[in-house]
């Protein structure tokens, strides 16, 4: 609105010559334009679509400024016009140069934890100066306002030499243009994808990976990176050499630190060129269209490992039939596939447990919710998201979220940890609104609890937490400068176990974060990586969640849990359809049972009527405690690797299958004849 009104005022006042209103409107218009570029992304895109982008808006102001000077017969108007023209042309030329550089550096191949030093002389650094970056001098307040300042000074009666101020305006823009041109020239002769792949393949030939973790986004971008990150520890602990293969370069930003080689190839043709001649087992954490590009390798045994067991249809999808084996946590996973009758043979399903759950501590024999300090229950509310369609909407946030949180807050001595699914509110406006309401309710109640915390102690702890987070970012490489091409160029084989070092720092962070004098009984809203979900498990007495893998993982703790039954199905029927809820307290749509459930779980663990069921369910869902899950996972990997080796001994591969058109890598699909 400010932009529209100021633009109209500029047009009107240039005619009647009201200089004070004109220059006021010019400054307001410039500031509003700057705000649109920085924050008004949707409106900015809309204006570009209608032919009123940043350059046109700049030209509009410059032309009106020159028109005002001409109408007032201003001395030095030629200087003003020439400076305005130079500045506009320089700004217009800069963006194509920057775009050229960005496109050239956006190679579809990237790598980590390999010796890529052969590329060091071929790939220049990304511009490091903040002022001369792609959003540099041409995008900050200053140059255009210098033109206006010189013109305003002369119109106000100052000496015409003040117009020389206008000569300063093009200088920073010209410097930025030269800088953009220089970096465009430096990136003219970057190595092509084939050259990068050649260096990658030399590393792979030396390393000779035997097992691959293959991941591609189904949708949603980096919000899905938890699906691959949860398997990194297991991959590192295997006896066989592992490699991680990603299909979107953006995924590298969300990948946690690992010592394993990481290769990212966006195109199917580049994937086909990777030297994976020793790989005989490939793991798939998710179902996505680009899986087919790896599945074509017949010499590899393909395994769907998923990203958590639940009673959702995704955990027994008929698409899983394309894999050689399906690995599940326990017998529940096997039964789940048998119930849906997808013609998946029983011998294709292998129970390996959940290696990730070693971090989850089992419940002790203490009184649940009684810590000896008068503090009551800590309840973790971890709802799932709304799904891609309303038919797959399992979230309780929309129909029950407000009632659940309201009921917990009414107890007075209940502390809430709210950790929603990372995608909550991404598709549904109703889910986003419900999520915001829950946050507001918890934040408002925290004001009442603020007296329990010492501000000085809180400030000291937060400073130390920030230091530890910075250290973790440094160790993980997240703080390193440069784009992914520069990081690929600088990649090297790790000389130490950085992941173990990060874990030491993370544990120190966790101990400090969960300390009583820092928490002070405050409710927590957790939407970042830290604290982790399993960390929240360990500090909660009770879980309230929807039908999702969060429940299966929480069962490892043997603590009480509540499953939402928003549609008020018959409890026995609900448990029959959802075995994960077999040891759960069920919470109906009106949350009437909440107070009774909280009362039941406050007693000794042994007195909890569901305690015995949870022990039995844990073994059914996740398998027994012996042998440990990591041993079972490693043994299953070894058995499948040897099976693949028997079918295709090292040095042999299956005959390549002619690739179908890779529509996933193009913007359009050819029309049928």
C-alpha positions in Angstrom: 0.0 0.0 0.0 2.8 2.4 0.9 4.4 1.7 -2.5 1.2 2.3 -4.5 0.4 5.5 -2.7 3.9 6.9 -3.0 4.1 5.9 -6.6 0.8 7.8 -7.3 2.1 10.8 -5.4 5.3 10.8 -7.5 3.3 10.9 -10.7 1.0 13.6 -9.5 3.6 15.9 -8.0 6.0 15.8 -10.9 3.3 17.7 -12.9 2.5 20.4 -10.3 6.1 20.7 -9.2 5.5 20.3 -5.5 9.1 19.5 -4.6 8.6 18.7 -0.9 5.9 16.1 -1.6 7.8 14.7 -4.5 11.0 14.0 -2.6 9.1 12.7 0.4 7.2 10.3 -1.9 10.5 9.3 -3.6 12.1 8.3 -0.3 9.0 6.4 0.8 8.7 4.7 -2.6 12.4 3.7 -2.4 12.0 2.3 1.1 8.8 0.4 0.2 10.5 -1.0 -2.9 13.4 -2.2 -0.8 11.0 -3.9 1.6 9.3 -5.6 -1.3 12.7 -7.0 -2.5 13.7 -8.2 0.9 10.4 -9.5 2.4 7.5 -9.2 0.0 8.5 -12.2 -2.1 4.9 -13.1 -3.2 4.0 -9.5 -4.2 7.4 -9.0 -5.8 6.8 -12.1 -8.0 3.3 -10.9 -8.8 4.6 -7.5 -9.9 7.2 -9.1 -12.1 4.6 -11.3 -13.7 2.7 -8.1 -14.8 5.9 -6.5 -16.1 6.7 -4.3 -13.2 9.8 -5.8 -11.8 12.7 -4.2 -9.9 14.4 -2.7 -12.9 11.2 -1.2 -14.2 10.4 0.3 -10.8 13.8 1.8 -10.6 13.5 3.2 -14.1 10.1 4.7 -13.2 11.6 6.7 -10.3 14.7 7.8 -12.3 12.6 9.1 -15.2 10.3 11.0 -12.9 13.3 12.6 -11.2 14.7 13.7 -14.5 11.3 14.9 -15.6 11.0 17.1 -12.4 14.5 18.5 -13.1 13.5 19.4 -16.7 10.2 20.9 -15.6 12.0 23.1 -13.1 14.8 24.0 -15.7 17.3 22.8 -13.2 21.0 23.6 -13.8 23.0 20.4 -14.3 20.0 18.4 -15.6 22.3 16.8 -18.2 24.6 15.5 -15.4 21.5 14.1 -13.7 20.2 12.4 -16.8 23.6 10.9 -17.7 24.2 9.6 -14.2 20.7 8.1 -14.1 21.2 6.4 -17.4 24.6 5.0 -16.4 23.3 3.7 -13.1 20.2 2.1 -14.7 22.2 0.4 -17.5 24.9 -0.8 -15.0 22.2 -2.3 -12.7 20.5 -3.9 -15.7 23.7 -5.5 -16.9 24.7 -6.8 -13.5 21.9 -9.2 -13.0 22.5 -11.3 -16.1 26.2 -11.6 -15.1 25.2 -12.8 -11.7 22.7 -15.2 -13.1 25.3 -16.6 -15.5 27.7 -17.2 -12.7 25.0 -18.9 -10.5 23.9 -21.2 -13.4 27.5 -22.1 -14.2 28.1 -23.1 -10.6 24.9 -25.1 -10.3 26.5 -28.3 -11.4 24.3 -31.4 -11.0 27.1 -33.3 -9.3 28.5 -32.7 -5.8 30.6 -34.7 -3.3 31.7 -34.8 0.3 34.3 -36.8 2.2 36.4 -37.5 -0.9 39.7 -36.2 -2.2 38.5 -33.7 -4.8 41.8 -31.8 -4.9 42.1 -32.4 -8.6 39.4 -29.7 -9.1 41.0 -27.0 -6.9 42.6 -25.1 -9.8 39.5 -25.3 -11.9 36.9 -23.9 -9.5 37.2 -20.4 -8.1 35.8 -19.3 -4.7 32.4 -17.9 -4.4 32.4 -14.1 -3.9 33.0 -13.6 -0.2 32.3 -9.9 0.2 28.9 -9.3 1.6 28.6 -5.9 -0.1 29.4 -7.3 -3.5 27.4 -10.4 -3.4 24.5 -11.1 -5.8 22.3 -9.0 -3.6 25.0 -6.4 -3.1 25.4 -2.7 -3.9 22.7 -2.6 -6.5 20.2 -3.8 -3.9 20.9 -1.6 -0.9 19.8 2.0 -0.2 22.2 4.6 -1.3 23.1 5.1 -5.0 19.7 6.2 -6.1 19.2 8.4 -3.1 22.4 10.3 -3.9 20.9 11.4 -7.2 17.8 12.6 -5.4 19.9 14.4 -2.7 21.9 16.4 -5.3 18.8 17.4 -7.2 16.9 18.4 -4.0 19.8 20.5 -2.8 19.9 22.5 -6.1 16.2 22.9 -6.2 16.3 24.2 -2.6 18.6 27.0 -3.7 22.0 25.5 -3.1 24.9 26.1 -5.5 24.7 24.1 -8.7 28.0 22.4 -7.8 25.8 20.3 -5.5 24.7 18.5 -8.6 28.2 17.0 -8.7 27.0 14.8 -5.8 25.0 12.9 -8.5 28.3 11.8 -10.0 28.9 9.7 -7.0 25.8 7.7 -7.5 26.9 5.5 -10.4 30.3 4.7 -8.8 29.2 1.9 -6.3 27.0 0.4 -9.0 29.9 0.4 -11.5 32.1 -1.2 -8.9 29.5 -3.9 -8.3 29.1 -4.4 -12.1 32.9 -4.9 -12.6 32.9 -7.3 -9.7 30.0 -9.3 -11.2 31.8 -9.3 -14.6 35.0 -10.5 -13.1 33.4 -13.4 -11.3 31.4 -14.3 -14.4 34.6 -14.5 -16.3 36.3 -16.6 -13.6 33.4 -19.2 -13.8 33.5 -19.3 -17.6 35.6 -22.4 -17.8 34.3 -24.5 -14.9 34.7 -28.3 -15.2 31.6 -30.0 -16.7 29.7 -32.7 -14.9 31.6 -35.5 -16.7 35.0 -34.2 -15.3 33.6 -34.0 -11.8 32.2 -37.5 -12.1 35.6 -38.7 -13.3 37.2 -37.4 -10.1 34.4 -38.9 -8.0 34.8 -42.3 -9.8 38.5 -42.3 -9.1 37.7 -41.9 -5.4 35.0 -44.6 -5.5 37.3 -47.0 -7.3 39.9 -46.6 -4.5 37.3 -46.8 -1.7 35.3 -49.6 -3.3 32.0 -49.1 -1.4 30.0 -52.3 -0.9 26.7 -50.9 0.5 24.8 -47.8 -0.6 22.2 -45.6 1.2 20.1 -44.1 -1.6 17.9 -41.1 -0.9 15.7 -38.8 -3.0 13.0 -36.4 -1.9 9.5 -37.6 -2.4 8.4 -34.0 -1.9 8.8 -31.2 0.6 12.5 -30.7 0.2 14.8 -30.6 3.2 12.0 -31.2 5.6 12.4 -34.9 4.7 16.1 -35.1 5.5 15.3 -36.8 8.8 14.5 -39.9 6.8 18.1 -40.4 5.7 19.8 -38.8 8.7 18.3 -41.4 11.0 20.3 -44.2 9.2 23.7 -42.6 9.2 24.8 -44.1 12.5 23.8 -47.6 11.3 25.6 -47.1 8.0 28.8 -46.1 9.8 28.7 -49.0 12.2 28.3 -51.7 9.5 31.2 -54.0 8.8 30.8 -53.3 5.0 32.0 -50.1 3.5 29.1 -47.7 2.9 28.4 -44.8 0.6 25.6 -42.3 0.6 24.0 -41.4 -2.7 21.7 -38.3 -2.9 19.6 -37.2 -5.8 19.1 -33.5 -5.0 22.0 -31.2 -4.4 19.8 -29.2 -1.9 19.8 -32.3 0.3 23.5 -31.8 1.1 22.6 -28.8 3.3 20.4 -30.9 5.5 22.6 -34.0 5.7 24.2 -34.5 9.1 27.9 -35.0 9.5 29.3 -38.3 8.5 32.6 -39.8 7.6 31.1 -41.8 4.8 31.7 -40.7 1.2 28.7 -38.7 -0.1 27.8 -38.4 -3.8 25.0 -36.2 -5.1 23.8 -36.6 -8.7 20.6 -34.9 -9.9 20.4 -36.6 -13.3 19.7 -40.3 -14.1 22.4 -40.3 -16.7 25.0 -39.1 -14.2 23.9 -41.8 -11.7 24.4 -44.4 -14.4 28.0 -43.3 -14.7 28.9 -43.8 -11.1 31.4 -46.6 -10.4 29.4 -48.7 -8.0 30.8 -52.0 -9.3 31.4 -53.4 -5.8 28.1 -52.3 -4.4 25.8 -55.3 -3.8 23.2 -53.9 -1.4 21.3 -50.6 -1.6 19.1 -49.2 1.2 16.0 -47.0 0.5 14.6 -45.0 3.4 11.7 -43.7 1.3 9.5 -44.3 -1.7 10.0 -41.8 -4.5 9.9 -41.8 -8.3 13.7 -41.4 -8.7 14.2 -44.7 -6.9 13.6 -46.4 -10.2 16.9 -45.1 -11.6 18.9 -47.1 -9.0 16.5 -50.1 -9.0 17.6 -50.7 -12.7 20.9 -52.1 -11.4 20.2 -55.8 -11.3 23.5 -56.7 -9.7 22.4 -54.9 -6.5 20.1 -56.3 -3.9 17.6 -53.5 -3.2 16.2 -53.1 0.3 13.4 -50.9 1.6 14.3 -49.9 5.2 11.8 -47.0 5.5 12.0 -44.3 8.1 10.0 -45.7 10.9 7.3 -48.4 11.5 3.7 -47.3 12.0 0.2 -48.5 11.1 -0.1 -45.9 8.4 -0.6 -47.3 4.9 2.9 -45.9 4.0 4.4 -48.7 6.1 2.8 -51.4 4.0 2.7 -49.7 0.6 2.3 -52.0 -2.4 5.1 -50.1 -4.1 7.4 -52.0 -1.8 7.0 -55.0 -4.0 9.7 -53.6 -6.3 12.4 -54.2 -3.7 14.2 -57.5 -3.2 13.7 -57.3 0.6 11.7 -55.3 3.0 13.3 -54.8 6.4 11.0 -54.1 9.4 11.6 -53.6 13.1 9.7 -56.6 14.4 6.9 -59.1 13.8 4.4 -56.3 13.7 5.9 -55.1 10.5 5.8 -58.6 9.0 2.2 -59.0 9.9 1.4 -55.5 8.5 2.5 -56.6 5.1 0.7 -59.9 5.3 -2.6 -58.3 6.2 -2.7 -56.1 3.2 -2.0 -59.1 0.9 0.3 -57.4 -1.7 1.7 -60.8 -2.8 4.9 -59.9 -0.9 6.5 -63.2 0.1 7.2 -63.9 3.8 10.8 -64.7 3.0 11.2 -61.2 1.5 10.5 -59.6 4.9 13.4 -59.4 7.4 13.1 -58.3 11.0 16.1 -56.2 12.0 14.8 -54.0 14.9 15.5 -50.3 15.0 19.2 -49.5 15.5 18.4 -45.8 16.1 16.5 -46.6 19.4 19.7 -47.4 21.4 19.5 -43.7 22.3 16.1 -44.1 24.0 16.4 -44.8 27.7 13.8 -47.3 29.2 11.6 -46.2 32.0 13.0 -46.6 35.5 11.1 -47.9 38.6 10.6 -44.4 40.0 7.2 -42.9 40.4 6.1 -41.5 37.1 6.0 -37.7 37.3 7.5 -37.6 40.9 11.0 -36.3 40.9 11.1 -35.4 44.5 11.0 -31.6 43.7 7.2 -31.3 43.6 7.2 -31.1 39.8 4.4 -33.0 38.1 4.1 -34.8 34.8 6.1 -33.9 31.7 3.9 -34.7 28.7 5.2 -34.8 25.2 2.6 -33.9 22.6 4.1 -35.1 19.2 1.3 -35.1 16.6 1.9 -36.1 13.0 1.2 -33.8 10.1 -1.9 -33.4 7.8 -0.6 -35.5 4.9 -0.6 -34.7 1.2 -4.4 -35.2 1.0 -7.4 -35.0 3.4 -7.9 -38.8 2.9 -4.4 -39.4 4.5 -4.9 -36.7 7.2 -4.1 -38.4 10.5 -3.2 -35.3 12.5 -4.9 -34.5 15.8 -3.7 -30.9 15.6 -6.8 -29.7 13.7 -9.7 -31.4 15.5 -8.1 -31.9 19.0 -5.0 -29.9 19.4 -6.5 -27.0 21.3 -8.5 -29.3 23.6 -5.5 -31.5 24.4 -3.3 -28.5 25.3 -6.2 -26.9 27.2 -6.8 -30.0 29.2 -3.1 -30.4 30.1 -2.8 -26.8 31.2 -5.9 -27.1 33.4 -4.0 -29.7 35.5 -1.6 -27.0 36.8 1.3 -29.3 37.5 1.7 -30.6 34.0 4.6 -29.4 31.8 4.2 -29.8 28.0 6.8 -30.5 25.4 5.2 -29.7 22.0 7.1 -31.2 19.1 5.0 -31.3 15.9 5.9 -33.0 12.7 8.3 -30.8 10.6 5.7 -30.6 7.8 2.8 -29.5 10.1 0.9 -26.7 8.3 2.8 -27.0 5.0 -0.3 -28.0 3.1 -3.3 -27.2 5.3 -4.1 -23.6 6.5 -6.3 -25.2 9.2 -3.3 -27.2 10.5 -1.1 -24.1 10.4 -3.7 -22.1 12.4 -4.1 -24.8 15.0 -0.3 -25.1 15.4 -0.1 -21.3 15.9 -2.9 -21.5 18.5 -1.1 -24.2 20.5 2.1 -22.2 20.5 0.2 -19.2 21.7 -1.5 -21.1 24.6 1.9 -22.5 25.7 3.7 -19.2 25.4 1.0 -17.4 27.5 1.2 -20.0 30.2 5.0 -19.7 30.3 4.5 -16.1 31.3 2.9 -17.4 34.5 5.8 -19.8 35.1 8.6 -17.3 34.4 9.1 -16.5 38.1 10.6 -20.0 38.6 13.7 -19.0 36.5 16.6 -16.9 37.5 17.2 -14.4 34.6 20.9 -14.2 35.2 21.2 -18.0 35.2 19.1 -18.3 32.1 21.2 -15.7 30.2 24.4 -17.5 31.2 23.0 -20.9 30.1 21.8 -19.5 26.8 25.2 -18.0 26.1 26.8 -21.4 26.7 24.2 -23.2 24.6 24.9 -20.7 21.7 28.6 -21.5 22.0 28.0 -25.2 21.9 25.7 -24.8 18.9 28.3 -22.8 17.1 30.9 -25.5 17.8 28.6 -28.2 16.4 28.0 -26.1 13.3 31.7 -25.7 12.9 32.4 -29.4 13.2 29.5 -30.3 10.9 30.7 -27.9 8.2 27.5 -25.9 8.3 29.5 -22.8 9.1 31.9 -23.2 6.2 31.8 -20.5 3.6 31.0 -21.1 -0.1 28.4 -22.8 -2.1 28.2 -26.6 -2.7 30.5 -26.4 -5.7 33.2 -24.8 -3.6 32.6 -27.3 -0.8 32.9 -30.1 -3.4 36.2 -28.7 -4.6 37.5 -28.5 -1.0 36.2 -31.9 0.0 38.7 -34.3 1.5 38.8 -37.7 3.2 38.0 -37.1 6.9 41.1 -37.6 9.1 39.0 -38.0 12.3 35.5 -39.0 13.4 33.8 -35.7 13.5 30.4 -37.3 14.1 31.7 -38.6 17.4 33.1 -35.2 18.3 29.7 -33.6 17.5 28.0 -36.2 19.7 30.2 -35.3 22.7 29.2 -31.6 22.2 25.6 -32.5 21.7 25.5 -34.4 25.0 27.0 -31.4 26.8 24.4 -29.2 25.1 21.6 -31.6 26.2 22.7 -31.8 29.8 22.8 -28.0 30.0 19.5 -27.5 28.2 17.5 -29.9 30.3 19.0 -28.7 33.6 16.2 -27.8 36.2 17.5 -24.3 36.9 17.4 -23.5 33.2 14.0 -25.1 32.4 12.2 -23.9 35.5 9.2 -25.9 34.5 8.7 -24.0 31.3 6.7 -25.6 28.5 8.8 -26.3 25.4 8.0 -25.7 21.7 10.5 -27.8 19.8 10.7 -27.1 16.0 14.4 -27.3 15.4 16.9 -30.1 15.3 17.8 -29.7 19.0 16.6 -31.1 21.2 16.1 -34.3 19.2 12.9 -36.3 19.3 14.6 -39.1 21.3 15.9 -36.5 23.7 12.3 -35.4 24.3 11.4 -39.1 24.8 14.0 -39.4 27.6 12.7 -36.3 29.4 9.0 -37.0 29.1 6.8 -39.2 31.4 3.9 -39.6 28.9 3.5 -39.3 25.1 0.3 -38.1 23.4 0.6 -38.7 19.6 -1.3 -39.8 16.5 -0.9 -42.9 14.5 2.7 -42.6 13.3 6.2 -44.0 13.8 6.6 -41.7 16.8 4.5 -44.2 18.8 6.5 -47.2 17.7 9.8 -45.6 18.7 8.4 -44.3 22.0 7.3 -47.9 22.9 11.0 -48.7 23.3 11.0 -46.6 26.5 8.1 -48.7 28.0 6.6 -45.5 29.3 2.8 -44.9 29.1 1.5 -43.3 25.9 -1.8 -42.0 24.5 -3.0 -42.4 21.0 -5.6 -40.0 19.6 -8.9 -41.5 18.4 -10.4 -38.4 16.7 -13.2 -40.3 15.0 -14.2 -42.1 18.2 -13.9 -45.6 16.8 -14.7 -48.5 19.0 -11.6 -49.0 21.2 -11.3 -52.7 20.4 -11.8 -52.1 16.7 -9.3 -49.3 16.8 -6.6 -51.4 18.4 -7.4 -54.2 16.0 -6.8 -52.0 13.0 -3.8 -50.3 14.6 -1.7 -52.8 16.6 0.7 -50.0 17.6 -2.1 -48.7 19.9 -2.4 -52.1 21.6 -0.9 -50.9 24.8 -2.1 -47.3 24.5 -4.7 -45.2 26.4 -7.1 -44.0 23.7 -8.2 -40.3 23.7 -11.5 -39.6 22.0 -12.3 -36.5 20.0 -13.7 -34.6 22.9 -10.7 -35.4 25.1 -13.0 -36.4 28.0 -10.7 -39.2 29.1 -7.6 -37.0 29.5 -7.9 -36.3 33.3 -8.6 -40.0 34.0 -5.6 -41.1 31.9 -3.3 -38.6 33.7 -4.5 -39.9 37.1 -3.7 -43.5 36.1 -0.2 -42.9 35.0 0.9 -40.9 38.0 1.3 -44.0 40.2 4.2 -46.5 40.3 5.2 -48.0 36.9 4.1 -51.4 38.0 0.7 -50.2 39.0 0.0 -48.8 35.5 -2.6 -51.2 34.0 -1.0 -50.9 30.6 2.6 -51.5 31.8 2.6 -55.3 31.1 1.1 -54.7 27.7 3.8 -52.2 26.7 6.5 -54.7 27.5 4.8 -57.3 25.3 4.1 -54.8 22.6 7.7 -53.6 22.5 9.0 -57.0 21.6 6.2 -57.4 19.0 6.9 -54.0 17.4 10.6 -53.7 17.7 11.9 -57.2 18.3 13.7 -58.6 21.3 16.6 -56.9 23.1 19.0 -59.7 22.3 20.9 -59.7 20.1 21.0 -55.9 19.9 19.3 -54.4 16.8 22.6 -53.2 15.3 23.9 -56.7 15.3 20.8 -58.0 13.6 21.0 -55.1 11.1 24.6 -55.9 10.3 24.0 -59.6 10.1 21.1 -59.1 7.6 23.3 -56.8 5.6 26.1 -59.4 5.5 23.7 -62.1 4.4 22.2 -60.1 1.6 25.6 -58.9 0.5 26.8 -62.5 0.1 23.6 -63.3 -1.8 24.3 -60.5 -4.2 27.9 -61.6 -4.5 26.9 -65.1 -5.5 24.6 -63.8 -8.2 27.1 -61.3 -9.5 30.7 -61.8 -8.4 32.9 -58.8 -8.2 34.0 -57.6 -11.6 30.6 -58.5 -13.2 27.5 -56.4 -13.6 24.2 -56.9 -15.2 23.6 -55.9 -18.7 22.5 -52.2 -18.7 18.9 -51.6 -19.5 18.2 -48.8 -22.0 17.1 -45.8 -20.0 13.6 -44.4 -20.6 13.3 -40.7 -21.0 14.1 -39.1 -17.7 11.1 -36.9 -17.4 12.0 -36.1 -13.8 14.9 -34.1 -15.0 13.0 -32.0 -17.6 10.4 -29.3 -17.4 8.0 -31.0 -19.8 6.9 -34.3 -21.1 6.7 -34.9 -24.9 3.1 -34.8 -26.1 1.7 -38.1 -27.5 1.6 -38.5 -31.2 
